[in-house]
Amino acid sequence: MSYLGTQLDLLLNQEKPLQQKLWTISDEILNLKGKDERQARDGDLVAAAREVIDFKWEKIKDEMRGTSPPLRSY
């Protein structure tokens, strides 16, 4: 579990709100003691990850279209 936490620390930019939210949830999960407690937070983790992925996907589509993306922070 600590290896996963380290990987997330390296991959996520905590200065970006959506990535910081994902990091916070993952950190909370990693600090929980029991498997059942961790699994109960799976939905929160998936929802936060989907927000990051959706933002990135929209950014890629904007770049492919050659359009300027709206000003938004992730």
Secondary structure, 3 states (H helix, E strand, C coil): CHHHHHHHHHHCCCCCHHHHHHHHHHHHHHCCCCHHHHHHCHHHHHHHHHHHHHHHHHHHHHHHHCCCCCCCCC
